[in-house]
Amino acid sequence: MEQTAIFYYTDDFCKAYEEYCRNKLLMNKEEVIPRTRMSLSEIMAILIMFRNIFC
């Protein structure tokens, strides 16, 4: 699968997951998703591509 397609699908998933966390979890809304320099979808896409290359 092409790298941009991997990122596109992981980005869509992460947006839906973050929205779910904001609306459904019984925690402080600010603490649910910590702020980092890389987005969750960027990290997941890198991990998926790494696994596809080396495994």
N, C-alpha and C positions, 0 to 999 in steps of 0.2 A: 504494500500500500504506500502511496506517495506521502511524503512528510507533511505536506500542507493538509492533506485529507485527515491524517492522524490528529494533527493539531485542531482542525475544525471540529471533529467529532468529540475529542476530549474537552474542548472549550464549551461546546453545547451541553455536555454532561455536567461539567463543573458549574456552569451558570444555573442549571436546574437544581443541582445539589445545594449550592449556596442559598438559593431562594427557599428551598425546603428547610434548611437549617434556620434561616431567619424567621420563618413562619411557624414551624412546628416544635422546635426544641424549647424546653422550659428553662433556658439559661439566659443570662444577660446577653442581649442581642449583640453587644459590642465585643464580647469575649468569644463568641462562637467561631468566628473566622479571623485568625490573627493576621495582621498586616505584615507582608514580607516584600522583598524587592522583586521576586518572581511570583507570578500568579500560580494558583493551583493547577490550572490547565497547562501552563508551560512546564512545570515540574513533571506532571503525569505524562505529557507527550515525550519528554526526554527519556523517562523511564521505559515507556513502551517501545520507543525506537531502539534504545540500548538493548532491551531484551530481544527484539527481533533480529538485531545484528549478531549478538554473541551467543544466543541460545538456540 
